[in-house]
């Protein structure tokens, strides 16, 4: 739920107070690092974790 004072009287827009609150939360994008023009994404180590649960019996 959004506070009522963030919504205009007509119910279709947001107020300046809402814009002030939301602006830092939505501005900018976090692009991946590039190497030779290709994005560099995280690589997983593919290491298995020990099982923590017992075998399930219905």
mmJSON file of the N, C-alpha and C atoms, coordinates in Angstrom:
{"data_MODEL":{"atom_site":{
"group_PDB":["ATOM","ATOM","ATOM","ATOM","ATOM","ATOM","ATOM","ATOM","ATOM","ATOM","ATOM","ATOM","ATOM","ATOM","ATOM","ATOM","ATOM","ATOM","ATOM","ATOM","ATOM","ATOM","ATOM","ATOM","ATOM","ATOM","ATOM","ATOM","ATOM","ATOM","ATOM","ATOM","ATOM","ATOM","ATOM","ATOM","ATOM","ATOM","ATOM","ATOM","ATOM","ATOM","ATOM","ATOM","ATOM","ATOM","ATOM","ATOM","ATOM","ATOM","ATOM","ATOM","ATOM","ATOM","ATOM","ATOM","ATOM","ATOM","ATOM","ATOM","ATOM","ATOM","ATOM","ATOM","ATOM","ATOM","ATOM","ATOM","ATOM","ATOM","ATOM","ATOM","ATOM","ATOM","ATOM","ATOM","ATOM","ATOM","ATOM","ATOM","ATOM","ATOM","ATOM","ATOM","ATOM","ATOM","ATOM","ATOM","ATOM","ATOM","ATOM","ATOM","ATOM","ATOM","ATOM","ATOM","ATOM","ATOM","ATOM","ATOM","ATOM","ATOM","ATOM","ATOM","ATOM","ATOM","ATOM","ATOM","ATOM","ATOM","ATOM","ATOM","ATOM","ATOM","ATOM","ATOM","ATOM","ATOM","ATOM","ATOM","ATOM","ATOM","ATOM","ATOM","ATOM","ATOM","ATOM","ATOM","ATOM","ATOM","ATOM","ATOM","ATOM","ATOM","ATOM","ATOM","ATOM","ATOM","ATOM","ATOM","ATOM","ATOM","ATOM","ATOM","ATOM","ATOM","ATOM","ATOM","ATOM","ATOM","ATOM","ATOM","ATOM","ATOM","ATOM","ATOM","ATOM","ATOM","ATOM","ATOM","ATOM","ATOM","ATOM","ATOM","ATOM","ATOM","ATOM","ATOM","ATOM","ATOM","ATOM","ATOM","ATOM","ATOM"],
"id":[1,2,3,4,5,6,7,8,9,10,11,12,13,14,15,16,17,18,19,20,21,22,23,24,25,26,27,28,29,30,31,32,33,34,35,36,37,38,39,40,41,42,43,44,45,46,47,48,49,50,51,52,53,54,55,56,57,58,59,60,61,62,63,64,65,66,67,68,69,70,71,72,73,74,75,76,77,78,79,80,81,82,83,84,85,86,87,88,89,90,91,92,93,94,95,96,97,98,99,100,101,102,103,104,105,106,107,108,109,110,111,112,113,114,115,116,117,118,119,120,121,122,123,124,125,126,127,128,129,130,131,132,133,134,135,136,137,138,139,140,141,142,143,144,145,146,147,148,149,150,151,152,153,154,155,156,157,158,159,160,161,162,163,164,165,166,167,168,169,170,171,172,173,174],
"type_symbol":["N","C","C","N","C","C","N","C","C","N","C","C","N","C","C","N","C","C","N","C","C","N","C","C","N","C","C","N","C","C","N","C","C","N","C","C","N","C","C","N","C","C","N","C","C","N","C","C","N","C","C","N","C","C","N","C","C","N","C","C","N","C","C","N","C","C","N","C","C","N","C","C","N","C","C","N","C","C","N","C","C","N","C","C","N","C","C","N","C","C","N","C","C","N","C","C","N","C","C","N","C","C","N","C","C","N","C","C","N","C","C","N","C","C","N","C","C","N","C","C","N","C","C","N","C","C","N","C","C","N","C","C","N","C","C","N","C","C","N","C","C","N","C","C","N","C","C","N","C","C","N","C","C","N","C","C","N","C","C","N","C","C","N","C","C","N","C","C","N","C","C","N","C","C"],
"label_atom_id":["N","CA","C","N","CA","C","N","CA","C","N","CA","C","N","CA","C","N","CA","C","N","CA","C","N","CA","C","N","CA","C","N","CA","C","N","CA","C","N","CA","C","N","CA","C","N","CA","C","N","CA","C","N","CA","C","N","CA","C","N","CA","C","N","CA","C","N","CA","C","N","CA","C","N","CA","C","N","CA","C","N","CA","C","N","CA","C","N","CA","C","N","CA","C","N","CA","C","N","CA","C","N","CA","C","N","CA","C","N","CA","C","N","CA","C","N","CA","C","N","CA","C","N","CA","C","N","CA","C","N","CA","C","N","CA","C","N","CA","C","N","CA","C","N","CA","C","N","CA","C","N","CA","C","N","CA","C","N","CA","C","N","CA","C","N","CA","C","N","CA","C","N","CA","C","N","CA","C","N","CA","C","N","CA","C","N","CA","C","N","CA","C","N","CA","C","N","CA","C","N","CA","C"],
"label_alt_id":[null,null,null,null,null,null,null,null,null,null,null,null,null,null,null,null,null,null,null,null,null,null,null,null,null,null,null,null,null,null,null,null,null,null,null,null,null,null,null,null,null,null,null,null,null,null,null,null,null,null,null,null,null,null,null,null,null,null,null,null,null,null,null,null,null,null,null,null,null,null,null,null,null,null,null,null,null,null,null,null,null,null,null,null,null,null,null,null,null,null,null,null,null,null,null,null,null,null,null,null,null,null,null,null,null,null,null,null,null,null,null,null,null,null,null,null,null,null,null,null,null,null,null,null,null,null,null,null,null,null,null,null,null,null,null,null,null,null,null,null,null,null,null,null,null,null,null,null,null,null,null,null,null,null,null,null,null,null,null,null,null,null,null,null,null,null,null,null,null,null,null,null,null,null],
"label_comp_id":["UNK","UNK","UNK","UNK","UNK","UNK","UNK","UNK","UNK","UNK","UNK","UNK","UNK","UNK","UNK","UNK","UNK","UNK","UNK","UNK","UNK","UNK","UNK","UNK","UNK","UNK","UNK","UNK","UNK","UNK","UNK","UNK","UNK","UNK","UNK","UNK","UNK","UNK","UNK","UNK","UNK","UNK","UNK","UNK","UNK","UNK","UNK","UNK","UNK","UNK","UNK","UNK","UNK","UNK","UNK","UNK","UNK","UNK","UNK","UNK","UNK","UNK","UNK","UNK","UNK","UNK","UNK","UNK","UNK","UNK","UNK","UNK","UNK","UNK","UNK","UNK","UNK","UNK","UNK","UNK","UNK","UNK","UNK","UNK","UNK","UNK","UNK","UNK","UNK","UNK","UNK","UNK","UNK","UNK","UNK","UNK","UNK","UNK","UNK","UNK","UNK","UNK","UNK","UNK","UNK","UNK","UNK","UNK","UNK","UNK","UNK","UNK","UNK","UNK","UNK","UNK","UNK","UNK","UNK","UNK","UNK","UNK","UNK","UNK","UNK","UNK","UNK","UNK","UNK","UNK","UNK","UNK","UNK","UNK","UNK","UNK","UNK","UNK","UNK","UNK","UNK","UNK","UNK","UNK","UNK","UNK","UNK","UNK","UNK","UNK","UNK","UNK","UNK","UNK","UNK","UNK","UNK","UNK","UNK","UNK","UNK","UNK","UNK","UNK","UNK","UNK","UNK","UNK","UNK","UNK","UNK","UNK","UNK","UNK"],
"label_asym_id":["A","A","A","A","A","A","A","A","A","A","A","A","A","A","A","A","A","A","A","A","A","A","A","A","A","A","A","A","A","A","A","A","A","A","A","A","A","A","A","A","A","A","A","A","A","A","A","A","A","A","A","A","A","A","A","A","A","A","A","A","A","A","A","A","A","A","A","A","A","A","A","A","A","A","A","A","A","A","A","A","A","A","A","A","A","A","A","A","A","A","A","A","A","A","A","A","A","A","A","A","A","A","A","A","A","A","A","A","A","A","A","A","A","A","A","A","A","A","A","A","A","A","A","A","A","A","A","A","A","A","A","A","A","A","A","A","A","A","A","A","A","A","A","A","A","A","A","A","A","A","A","A","A","A","A","A","A","A","A","A","A","A","A","A","A","A","A","A","A","A","A","A","A","A"],
"label_entity_id":["1","1","1","1","1","1","1","1","1","1","1","1","1","1","1","1","1","1","1","1","1","1","1","1","1","1","1","1","1","1","1","1","1","1","1","1","1","1","1","1","1","1","1","1","1","1","1","1","1","1","1","1","1","1","1","1","1","1","1","1","1","1","1","1","1","1","1","1","1","1","1","1","1","1","1","1","1","1","1","1","1","1","1","1","1","1","1","1","1","1","1","1","1","1","1","1","1","1","1","1","1","1","1","1","1","1","1","1","1","1","1","1","1","1","1","1","1","1","1","1","1","1","1","1","1","1","1","1","1","1","1","1","1","1","1","1","1","1","1","1","1","1","1","1","1","1","1","1","1","1","1","1","1","1","1","1","1","1","1","1","1","1","1","1","1","1","1","1","1","1","1","1","1","1"],
"label_seq_id":[1,1,1,2,2,2,3,3,3,4,4,4,5,5,5,6,6,6,7,7,7,8,8,8,9,9,9,10,10,10,11,11,11,12,12,12,13,13,13,14,14,14,15,15,15,16,16,16,17,17,17,18,18,18,19,19,19,20,20,20,21,21,21,22,22,22,23,23,23,24,24,24,25,25,25,26,26,26,27,27,27,28,28,28,29,29,29,30,30,30,31,31,31,32,32,32,33,33,33,34,34,34,35,35,35,36,36,36,37,37,37,38,38,38,39,39,39,40,40,40,41,41,41,42,42,42,43,43,43,44,44,44,45,45,45,46,46,46,47,47,47,48,48,48,49,49,49,50,50,50,51,51,51,52,52,52,53,53,53,54,54,54,55,55,55,56,56,56,57,57,57,58,58,58],
"pdbx_PDB_ins_code":[null,null,null,null,null,null,null,null,null,null,null,null,null,null,null,null,null,null,null,null,null,null,null,null,null,null,null,null,null,null,null,null,null,null,null,null,null,null,null,null,null,null,null,null,null,null,null,null,null,null,null,null,null,null,null,null,null,null,null,null,null,null,null,null,null,null,null,null,null,null,null,null,null,null,null,null,null,null,null,null,null,null,null,null,null,null,null,null,null,null,null,null,null,null,null,null,null,null,null,null,null,null,null,null,null,null,null,null,null,null,null,null,null,null,null,null,null,null,null,null,null,null,null,null,null,null,null,null,null,null,null,null,null,null,null,null,null,null,null,null,null,null,null,null,null,null,null,null,null,null,null,null,null,null,null,null,null,null,null,null,null,null,null,null,null,null,null,null,null,null,null,null,null,null],
"Cartn_x":[0.847,0.0,0.889,0.458,1.178,0.437,1.177,0.505,-0.407,-1.554,-2.546,-1.966,-1.031,-0.479,0.532,0.758,1.609,0.778,-0.547,-1.442,-2.224,-2.344,-3.082,-4.562,-5.281,-6.71,-7.501,-7.127,-7.88,-7.547,-6.482,-6.136,-5.337,-4.94,-4.243,-2.757,-2.265,-0.874,-0.273,1.037,1.684,2.04,2.174,2.466,3.969,4.341,5.763,6.467,5.769,6.35,6.684,5.828,6.081,7.265,7.332,8.452,9.775,9.769,10.975,11.418,10.46,10.768,11.243,10.556,10.851,12.064,12.404,13.478,14.788,15.323,16.592,16.464,15.26,15.062,15.026,14.676,14.471,15.428,16.282,17.127,18.402,18.827,20.06,19.901,20.875,20.909,22.307,22.388,23.666,24.056,24.847,25.269,26.43,26.532,27.654,28.965,30.054,31.369,31.6,32.31,32.581,34.069,34.397,35.773,35.792,36.501,36.548,35.153,34.27,32.932,31.937,32.331,31.441,31.163,29.879,29.574,30.176,30.717,31.318,30.341,29.766,28.818,29.496,28.862,29.413,29.456,30.456,30.59,30.479,29.647,29.485,30.569,30.96,32.018,31.494,30.178,29.546,30.055,30.098,30.522,29.263,29.105,27.943,28.034,26.904,26.803,26.377,26.8,26.392,24.884,24.258,22.818,22.522,21.439,21.092,19.789,18.994,17.718,17.769,17.018,16.901,15.969,16.01,15.122,13.688,12.786,11.392,10.621,9.798,8.948,7.498,6.637,5.21,4.439],
"Cartn_y":[-1.18,0.0,1.238,2.221,3.482,4.511,5.357,6.382,7.248,7.615,8.402,9.729,10.325,11.611,11.459,10.237,10.011,9.947,9.921,9.811,11.117,11.604,12.852,12.654,13.755,13.713,12.901,12.993,12.248,10.756,10.359,8.958,8.365,9.198,8.695,9.029,9.85,10.284,10.261,10.533,10.628,12.087,12.399,13.771,14.031,15.283,15.647,14.954,14.774,14.083,12.635,11.989,10.626,10.591,11.546,11.609,11.773,12.603,12.838,11.544,10.755,9.503,8.436,8.298,7.218,7.475,8.712,9.029,8.292,8.312,7.609,6.09,5.565,4.121,3.605,4.483,4.011,4.593,5.52,6.154,5.359,5.36,4.707,3.215,2.638,1.203,0.695,-0.55,-1.165,-2.094,-1.581,-2.369,-3.284,-4.448,-5.34,-4.757,-5.203,-4.789,-5.409,-4.71,-5.2,-5.453,-6.489,-6.785,-7.092,-6.291,-6.426,-6.408,-5.572,-5.425,-6.492,-7.418,-8.494,-8.333,-8.401,-8.276,-9.417,-9.078,-10.073,-10.355,-11.557,-11.952,-12.867,-13.045,-13.913,-15.356,-16.062,-17.491,-18.282,-19.307,-20.141,-21.196,-21.597,-22.595,-24.015,-24.204,-25.519,-26.525,-26.11,-26.986,-27.471,-28.792,-29.341,-29.135,-28.9,-28.737,-30.079,-30.372,-31.598,-31.587,-32.766,-32.873,-32.579,-31.863,-31.481,-32.119,-32.672,-33.253,-34.775,-35.407,-36.863,-37.206,-38.462,-38.92,-38.83,-38.337,-38.137,-39.437,-39.738,-40.925,-40.471,-40.854,-40.427,-41.11],
"Cartn_z":[0.0,0.0,0.0,-0.74,-0.822,0.036,0.758,1.56,0.693,1.222,0.476,-0.015,0.731,0.303,-0.844,-1.326,-2.5,-3.775,-3.661,-4.803,-4.953,-6.198,-6.434,-6.148,-6.041,-5.726,-6.739,-8.026,-9.047,-9.033,-8.334,-8.194,-9.346,-10.31,-11.491,-11.547,-10.644,-10.694,-9.292,-9.219,-7.916,-7.631,-6.366,-5.951,-5.993,-5.811,-5.764,-4.607,-3.493,-2.341,-2.707,-3.478,-3.923,-4.88,-5.808,-6.759,-6.019,-4.99,-4.19,-3.492,-3.013,-2.326,-3.308,-4.45,-5.382,-6.275,-6.55,-7.497,-7.203,-5.988,-5.748,-5.887,-5.757,-5.833,-7.264,-8.221,-9.59,-10.617,-10.237,-11.241,-11.501,-12.75,-13.143,-13.37,-14.049,-14.292,-13.973,-13.591,-13.261,-14.402,-15.343,-16.491,-16.112,-16.766,-16.465,-16.99,-16.418,-16.906,-18.284,-19.161,-20.509,-20.69,-21.467,-21.826,-23.312,-24.08,-25.538,-26.157,-25.613,-26.163,-25.744,-24.89,-24.458,-22.965,-22.553,-21.126,-20.318,-19.164,-18.273,-17.137,-17.142,-16.112,-15.108,-13.954,-12.91,-13.399,-12.994,-13.321,-12.019,-12.02,-10.831,-10.78,-9.563,-9.396,-9.584,-9.537,-9.698,-8.674,-7.42,-6.323,-5.613,-5.472,-4.797,-3.289,-2.682,-1.237,-0.641,0.599,1.265,1.492,1.374,1.607,3.068,3.319,4.675,5.15,4.225,4.591,4.475,5.342,5.251,4.098,3.671,2.607,3.109,2.268,2.631,2.516,3.526,3.503,3.656,2.708,2.8,3.893],
"occupancy":[1.0,1.0,1.0,1.0,1.0,1.0,1.0,1.0,1.0,1.0,1.0,1.0,1.0,1.0,1.0,1.0,1.0,1.0,1.0,1.0,1.0,1.0,1.0,1.0,1.0,1.0,1.0,1.0,1.0,1.0,1.0,1.0,1.0,1.0,1.0,1.0,1.0,1.0,1.0,1.0,1.0,1.0,1.0,1.0,1.0,1.0,1.0,1.0,1.0,1.0,1.0,1.0,1.0,1.0,1.0,1.0,1.0,1.0,1.0,1.0,1.0,1.0,1.0,1.0,1.0,1.0,1.0,1.0,1.0,1.0,1.0,1.0,1.0,1.0,1.0,1.0,1.0,1.0,1.0,1.0,1.0,1.0,1.0,1.0,1.0,1.0,1.0,1.0,1.0,1.0,1.0,1.0,1.0,1.0,1.0,1.0,1.0,1.0,1.0,1.0,1.0,1.0,1.0,1.0,1.0,1.0,1.0,1.0,1.0,1.0,1.0,1.0,1.0,1.0,1.0,1.0,1.0,1.0,1.0,1.0,1.0,1.0,1.0,1.0,1.0,1.0,1.0,1.0,1.0,1.0,1.0,1.0,1.0,1.0,1.0,1.0,1.0,1.0,1.0,1.0,1.0,1.0,1.0,1.0,1.0,1.0,1.0,1.0,1.0,1.0,1.0,1.0,1.0,1.0,1.0,1.0,1.0,1.0,1.0,1.0,1.0,1.0,1.0,1.0,1.0,1.0,1.0,1.0,1.0,1.0,1.0,1.0,1.0,1.0],
"B_iso_or_equiv":[0.0,0.0,0.0,0.0,0.0,0.0,0.0,0.0,0.0,0.0,0.0,0.0,0.0,0.0,0.0,0.0,0.0,0.0,0.0,0.0,0.0,0.0,0.0,0.0,0.0,0.0,0.0,0.0,0.0,0.0,0.0,0.0,0.0,0.0,0.0,0.0,0.0,0.0,0.0,0.0,0.0,0.0,0.0,0.0,0.0,0.0,0.0,0.0,0.0,0.0,0.0,0.0,0.0,0.0,0.0,0.0,0.0,0.0,0.0,0.0,0.0,0.0,0.0,0.0,0.0,0.0,0.0,0.0,0.0,0.0,0.0,0.0,0.0,0.0,0.0,0.0,0.0,0.0,0.0,0.0,0.0,0.0,0.0,0.0,0.0,0.0,0.0,0.0,0.0,0.0,0.0,0.0,0.0,0.0,0.0,0.0,0.0,0.0,0.0,0.0,0.0,0.0,0.0,0.0,0.0,0.0,0.0,0.0,0.0,0.0,0.0,0.0,0.0,0.0,0.0,0.0,0.0,0.0,0.0,0.0,0.0,0.0,0.0,0.0,0.0,0.0,0.0,0.0,0.0,0.0,0.0,0.0,0.0,0.0,0.0,0.0,0.0,0.0,0.0,0.0,0.0,0.0,0.0,0.0,0.0,0.0,0.0,0.0,0.0,0.0,0.0,0.0,0.0,0.0,0.0,0.0,0.0,0.0,0.0,0.0,0.0,0.0,0.0,0.0,0.0,0.0,0.0,0.0,0.0,0.0,0.0,0.0,0.0,0.0],
"pdbx_formal_charge":[null,null,null,null,null,null,null,null,null,null,null,null,null,null,null,null,null,null,null,null,null,null,null,null,null,null,null,null,null,null,null,null,null,null,null,null,null,null,null,null,null,null,null,null,null,null,null,null,null,null,null,null,null,null,null,null,null,null,null,null,null,null,null,null,null,null,null,null,null,null,null,null,null,null,null,null,null,null,null,null,null,null,null,null,null,null,null,null,null,null,null,null,null,null,null,null,null,null,null,null,null,null,null,null,null,null,null,null,null,null,null,null,null,null,null,null,null,null,null,null,null,null,null,null,null,null,null,null,null,null,null,null,null,null,null,null,null,null,null,null,null,null,null,null,null,null,null,null,null,null,null,null,null,null,null,null,null,null,null,null,null,null,null,null,null,null,null,null,null,null,null,null,null,null],
"auth_seq_id":[1,1,1,2,2,2,3,3,3,4,4,4,5,5,5,6,6,6,7,7,7,8,8,8,9,9,9,10,10,10,11,11,11,12,12,12,13,13,13,14,14,14,15,15,15,16,16,16,17,17,17,18,18,18,19,19,19,20,20,20,21,21,21,22,22,22,23,23,23,24,24,24,25,25,25,26,26,26,27,27,27,28,28,28,29,29,29,30,30,30,31,31,31,32,32,32,33,33,33,34,34,34,35,35,35,36,36,36,37,37,37,38,38,38,39,39,39,40,40,40,41,41,41,42,42,42,43,43,43,44,44,44,45,45,45,46,46,46,47,47,47,48,48,48,49,49,49,50,50,50,51,51,51,52,52,52,53,53,53,54,54,54,55,55,55,56,56,56,57,57,57,58,58,58],
"auth_comp_id":["UNK","UNK","UNK","UNK","UNK","UNK","UNK","UNK","UNK","UNK","UNK","UNK","UNK","UNK","UNK","UNK","UNK","UNK","UNK","UNK","UNK","UNK","UNK","UNK","UNK","UNK","UNK","UNK","UNK","UNK","UNK","UNK","UNK","UNK","UNK","UNK","UNK","UNK","UNK","UNK","UNK","UNK","UNK","UNK","UNK","UNK","UNK","UNK","UNK","UNK","UNK","UNK","UNK","UNK","UNK","UNK","UNK","UNK","UNK","UNK","UNK","UNK","UNK","UNK","UNK","UNK","UNK","UNK","UNK","UNK","UNK","UNK","UNK","UNK","UNK","UNK","UNK","UNK","UNK","UNK","UNK","UNK","UNK","UNK","UNK","UNK","UNK","UNK","UNK","UNK","UNK","UNK","UNK","UNK","UNK","UNK","UNK","UNK","UNK","UNK","UNK","UNK","UNK","UNK","UNK","UNK","UNK","UNK","UNK","UNK","UNK","UNK","UNK","UNK","UNK","UNK","UNK","UNK","UNK","UNK","UNK","UNK","UNK","UNK","UNK","UNK","UNK","UNK","UNK","UNK","UNK","UNK","UNK","UNK","UNK","UNK","UNK","UNK","UNK","UNK","UNK","UNK","UNK","UNK","UNK","UNK","UNK","UNK","UNK","UNK","UNK","UNK","UNK","UNK","UNK","UNK","UNK","UNK","UNK","UNK","UNK","UNK","UNK","UNK","UNK","UNK","UNK","UNK","UNK","UNK","UNK","UNK","UNK","UNK"],
"auth_asym_id":["A","A","A","A","A","A","A","A","A","A","A","A","A","A","A","A","A","A","A","A","A","A","A","A","A","A","A","A","A","A","A","A","A","A","A","A","A","A","A","A","A","A","A","A","A","A","A","A","A","A","A","A","A","A","A","A","A","A","A","A","A","A","A","A","A","A","A","A","A","A","A","A","A","A","A","A","A","A","A","A","A","A","A","A","A","A","A","A","A","A","A","A","A","A","A","A","A","A","A","A","A","A","A","A","A","A","A","A","A","A","A","A","A","A","A","A","A","A","A","A","A","A","A","A","A","A","A","A","A","A","A","A","A","A","A","A","A","A","A","A","A","A","A","A","A","A","A","A","A","A","A","A","A","A","A","A","A","A","A","A","A","A","A","A","A","A","A","A","A","A","A","A","A","A"],
"auth_atom_id":["N","CA","C","N","CA","C","N","CA","C","N","CA","C","N","CA","C","N","CA","C","N","CA","C","N","CA","C","N","CA","C","N","CA","C","N","CA","C","N","CA","C","N","CA","C","N","CA","C","N","CA","C","N","CA","C","N","CA","C","N","CA","C","N","CA","C","N","CA","C","N","CA","C","N","CA","C","N","CA","C","N","CA","C","N","CA","C","N","CA","C","N","CA","C","N","CA","C","N","CA","C","N","CA","C","N","CA","C","N","CA","C","N","CA","C","N","CA","C","N","CA","C","N","CA","C","N","CA","C","N","CA","C","N","CA","C","N","CA","C","N","CA","C","N","CA","C","N","CA","C","N","CA","C","N","CA","C","N","CA","C","N","CA","C","N","CA","C","N","CA","C","N","CA","C","N","CA","C","N","CA","C","N","CA","C","N","CA","C","N","CA","C","N","CA","C","N","CA","C","N","CA","C"],
"pdbx_PDB_model_num":[1,1,1,1,1,1,1,1,1,1,1,1,1,1,1,1,1,1,1,1,1,1,1,1,1,1,1,1,1,1,1,1,1,1,1,1,1,1,1,1,1,1,1,1,1,1,1,1,1,1,1,1,1,1,1,1,1,1,1,1,1,1,1,1,1,1,1,1,1,1,1,1,1,1,1,1,1,1,1,1,1,1,1,1,1,1,1,1,1,1,1,1,1,1,1,1,1,1,1,1,1,1,1,1,1,1,1,1,1,1,1,1,1,1,1,1,1,1,1,1,1,1,1,1,1,1,1,1,1,1,1,1,1,1,1,1,1,1,1,1,1,1,1,1,1,1,1,1,1,1,1,1,1,1,1,1,1,1,1,1,1,1,1,1,1,1,1,1,1,1,1,1,1,1]
}}}
